[in-house]
Amino acid sequence: MFRSHKIFFIFCWLLSLGAIAQTAPDCSTAIPICYDTPINGGTNGYGVDDFNGAADTGCLQQSGVGTIESNSAWYFFRTGASGQLGFNIGHDSAEDWDFALYRAEDCNALGEPIRCNFADNRTNSAYTGVGEHPSGDTASLHFEDWLTVEPGEQYYLLVNNYTNNNNGFSIQFTGEIFVTNPYDALDCAIIDNLLGGPQVACQGDQITLDATTEGALGYNWFRDTGNGFEQINGENLETLTVINDAFYRVQVLMGSETIISDVQVVFMAIPTANSVADEITCQNEIGFNLNTKDNEVLGAQSPNDYLVSYHGSQLDADLGSNPLPIPYFGSVGEETIYIRVANRQNSMCFDSTQQFILTTLASPDLGPDEELLICAENGELTIGITAPDPDITYSWNTGEITPLIQITTPGEYVLTAQNNSGNTFCVRTKTYNVVASVMPAIAEVIIEDFNVSNTVTIVPVDGGEFEYRLDSDDFQSSNTFIDVLPGNHVIHMRDIYGCGVVKEEIVVLGFVPFFSPNGDGANETWHIKGIEELDEAVVRIYNRYGKLLKELTAQDSGWDGTFKGLAVPSSDYWFSLSYLNSDGARVEAKYIQNHFALRR
């Protein structure tokens, strides 16, 4: 998958003047390039050590022969415009090629490389370079970051081979700079060759070589297919149309002198895209791996020679643009996937005549498993899919076959959603773990009264998720209320899931824990503070044996510590409190401290 910008390849192949091997082992003899290099015949050894015995340059390190350079080749190029630039060094996937790129004006001041790659090729990559892997692999360890260049910058490129296998390589330039400046992204003024750089085309095409020279008296054309140059009989015009791979030479007769120019012409094989079967896949988080179709598309053709890409339209397949991501997440329904098979060394040699139908079956994500609560008493819960897909069948481990079910008991409920076509089954499951909630129940109410700020704390019987309310106030998560006024109150406790509410009436009052009716004028009587807040309240006082000693109302001033006119002894005494509630019924107050001390 490429980035959002387009990547263009320039498919002209450059040959250095008078050189057939296409490589130069020394920086001083670096081959000038302004387009792409042809596939060279491999590299062998190195010439002069351009690093003077140094142990490393950038990421490159000494090889087993004690030098950084190993089966080395040097090239140089100059930028003609500004923009983003990269390159791919294509090679046999079984070989290990590395590179270092320098921004420098000459070989005597290379400095440190600005881009460098020394990754071993255990992944059998067919490319290394700057920018992005042609397959769209953005995580490839064999590619360095893009270059941002300005016009007139000169670069030297060292290419090394660290394997015994050596089948050569090619260099292809890439980047946005070839979109904005397709013809002058690189400066070709560094090349002085009548016939220009190497020519590349696809098998079946024609290339016309043009040696037109002002003042020429005649032309002789020669061809070398591996046994030296031989003159082509009958070819004596300024142009020559060729259809076969070879090195071609022209002699331009100028009278007293002869101009000789050579050029390499390469015709790349056009691959064949084989027909492939349609596919049915499931809509899921994995997506469909389009690369699983590569073997069908290529047949007996080697994936090392040809690159398969998949596109959303015929135009994109023809142009080689906007390849579909892998894995591919298609929309539900049928979709035509267009195939392009291109020669890895020249992507303009391609076949984009095949396509297939990818049918994506709806298989909606049911979401993660859930844990739900149901009321322990008379609880009912609806679980499942509220907006079911009509193409999906639903079933439960309970035997039900509807997308939604109602349950009344805790347990594990498993929903299975299935969609199938032919032999393709799209199945999703989701588990609902339903547990019973804790019903609210009050264990005790702690009333801290007879204070400047009275507090009330509700203590539940069991742990659960509850909310609490005092009288008609809003429910709160805290079980403690502060600044509670004296008087009759109603406390509420409820389950946050709506599984029940309990309430009780309480009385918040105050009384002294002791009194001393000894005639000193202090604490001579005992009574409940705030009793006037209750309706028809009655206080009954008992001794430890339960004998009723005194009955008080709000109108009484209090108990003076006597029974039938006689003083009772110092001891602890108990009391009860009753009053009329809002319904007019007499009730006994709960949760009050119901004893006090008499001291003589």
Summary of the structure (lengths in Angstrom):
residues: 600
radius of gyration: 46.7
end to end distance: 97.5
largest distance: 158.6
contacts: 1816
relative contact order: 0.08
helix: 5%
strand: 42%
